[in-house]
Amino acid sequence: TDKRNEAGEQLLKQSPSNEDLRYIIEYTDKRNEAWEQLLKQSPSNEDLRYIIEYTDKRNEAGEQLLKQSPSNEDLTVLITNGVMIHEASAVLRERFGAQMVDEAALIKDIATTVNNQPGCLQMEKWHCGTSHCIAGWATILSPIAREIEQKTDTKTAGCTVIPSLAYLFFSDNDTVLKKLKEIASI
């Protein structure tokens, strides 16, 4: 990593391209310096996603991303990284013409269903018959999520209707089950 940091430091001194700055953000300790430079160079949505995923400047990058006509994928990156989740999910709802779901009630329904049917949660696969990931359960239990899924995909549907649990979308079964047991017991 010392060589990477040295390379990153050298790149910062040589008018780096946005791609160079993304490399620095991802692989070196010079993330904040690269972020500052990238912001001056009109960052693309992809550049901002790197900042969201690899730096502590997530909120600043999220604000900028929302101003730059974000794609649905950009919005799901914000939501799954816990950045501006309510704003990003509102944009998704608007795009799909979807009503706001009672998120707390849907999450409670998911938690109750999963806890009452051992083996029905499968985080490794998005859909597989009678077992589903957490976003998949949202599409099973919510007609609004199901309609969004039919237009796009399960992850986007989940980010739209249960954004506060999106940070768990790529977690393992044990982590998600533990959280759902906590929710079910409330």
N, C-alpha and C positions, 0 to 999 in steps of 0.2 A: 504493500500500500504506500510505502514511502516513495517508490518510483512513480506510482500513479499521481500522488500529490505533487511531486516535482513536475511531472508532465502537465498536470492541470495548471500549475502556477505559470509554467512557460506559455501554455496556450492563452492564458488570460492576458499576457503581455503582448500577444501577437495579433490583435484584431480578430478574435475567434468568431467563427460562424455560429449560427444558432445550433447546428449539429454538434460542434465542438463544445459549446456551453452545456448541451444536454449530457454529453459524455462526462464533463466535469461534475455536473450535478449528480449523476448516477454513481460515479466511481471514485470520487475524491472527497476530501474534507473541505474543499473550497466551494461548497454548495451555495452559501450565501453570497459570496462574491460573484459567482457565475449567475445567480438569480438577478442580482442588481444589474449586471451587464446585459443579460437577456431582456430584461424589462425595457432597457433603452433601445433595443434593436427590434421592436415590434414583434413580440413573441407570437408564434402560431398557436393554435389550440393544442397541437401535439407538444409544443414546448411547455405550455402551461400544465399539461397533464404530468409531465416529468417533474415539474416543480411541486405539484400536489403530492405526488407519490414519494418524492425523495428529499424534500426539504421541510423546514419548519415555517415556510412562507405559504402554507396551504391556503389560508384565508385570503391573503392578498391575491394569489394566483386564481383562486376561485371567483373572487369579485371580477377580476379581469376577464376570465373565461366566460362568465355570464354576459358580459358586454359584447362578446365577439361571435354572436350567432352560434352557440354551441350545438353540436350534433347530439342525438340521443345518447350515443356512446360517451361523449364528453360529460353529459349530465349524470350518467350512471357512475362514471369515475368519481365525480364530486361526491355523490351520495354514498358509494361504498367506502370512500375514504373519510366519511364523516364531515365533509366540508359543505356548508351552506345547503344542508339536506332539505330544509323546508322550501327554500327558494327554488332549488333545482327540481324537486318533485312537483312544485306548482307549475313550472314550465312544462314538464312532461304531461301533467294533467290537462293543461291548456291545449297542448298539441294533439292529444288524443280525444279532446272534448269530453273528458271523464269528470264525473263528480268526485268530490272529496269523500273518501272512505272513512268510516269511524275506525281509525288506525288502532286505537287501544282495544276496541272490541274485537277487531279482526285478529290482532296479535293474541289476545286471550283465547279466541276460538282455535287458532293454530296450536297454541300451547296445550290446551285441553285435549284436542284431537290427537296430537302426537303422544302425549302422556298416557292417554287411554288406549292407544294401539301400539304396543311395543313393536319395534322393527319397521314402523311405517316412515321413519325419517331416514333418508339416504342422501347425505350431503355430497357424496362423490359423483353422483350423476344427477342431471337436471330432472329427468322424468323416467320412470321405469315401472309402469303398471300401477301397483297399489302403494308403492312407496315413493315419496317425493322429497325434494330439498325444501328448505323453508320457503323460498319464493314459489316453488311449485304448489305448496300447500295454500299459499295466498291465492293462487289462480284456481284451485279446487274450491275454496270456500267463499270466494268473492266473485260475483258475476262481472264486476267492473274490471278486476284484475284479469279475469279470463278473456274478456273482450280485448284488453290491451295486449295480452299475450298473443292472441290471434293476429294482431296487426304487426307485432314485432317479435319479441322473445320473452322468455320467462324472467330473465334478469331485469329487463326494463320494466316489465309489469310489477315485479316485486319492489323495485326502486320507487315506482310511482305510488304504490298503495301502502307499503310498510317501510318507508325510508329509515325509520329509526332502528330497524333490525338489519339493514343492508350491510353493515359492517361484519355481520356474521355469514354472509353469502358464500364466502370461500373458506369457512372454518370447517373443522372436522365434526363428526357426529357428537362426540363426547362434549365438546365445548357448547354446541348448540343445544343439546339435550339438557345440560346443566342450566343454561339460561332459560329454556322453556319450562323447566321444573320450577325455577324461581317465580316466573310469571304466573304459572298455573296455581301456585300456592298463595298468591296475593288475593 
